[in-house]
Amino acid sequence: MKRALLTVAALFTGMFALMFSLVLAIPLTLIALFKGKQLQKKMASGDFHQSDCSHGKIIEGEFQRVPPKHSS
């Protein structure tokens, strides 16, 4: 009897996990497809700008030159 209850509980848990993953996966896929198309259109039109970098490809910050290694 105990084995039968454990089997039913395992089947119920497995089916719940599968259904929950489908409930999450389908809407997330649709949202990703829609947003991906929007981003492609935005980048193709040239309106895409990085909000945190106003100087193009310049990375601001401190740096220290690394001396070249001498082979011995």
N, C-alpha and C positions, 0 to 999 in steps of 0.2 A: 504494500500500500504506500509505504514511504517513497519507494522508487517511482511509482506512478505519479505521485504528487510532485516530485522533483522534476520529472519529465514534462509535465504540464506547465510547471512554473518556468522551466527553461524555454519551452516553446513559446509561451506567452511573452517572455522577456525578449526573445529573439525577434518575434514578429513586431513587437512594439518598437524595437530599435530600428528595424528595417523601414517601418512606416514613418517613423519620426525623421529618419534620414531622407526619405523621399519628400516629405513635407518641407524640409529645409532646402534640399538640393534643387528642386525644380524652380522655385521663385528666385533663388540666388543665381541660377544659370540665366534666367530671363533678364534679371537686372544687369548682370555682367555683359550680356550681349547688347542690351540697349545702351549702356554707358560706354561700352567699347566703341560702338558706332559713333556716338556723340564725340568721343575723344579723337577718333580718326578724322572726323569732319573738321573739328576745331584745329587740329595740327595741320591739316592740308590747307586750310584757309589762311594760315599764318597768324592767327589770333592767340596762339599758345605762348604764354610768357610764364617764366618761373617767378613766383611771387617773392621768394626769399633772395633772389640774386638780381640786382639791377645793373650789373656790369658785364653781363654776358658770361664768358667762361672764366672769370677771375674768381679765385677762392681767396677770401680775405683771412688773415691770421698770421701768426708768427711762424717763422721757419728757421731752421739751423742747417747750414751746409754740412754735409757728411763728407769727410775727406776720403779720397779713393784708397782702396786697400792695396798694399804693396805685396806682390807675390814673392814668396821666399823660396 
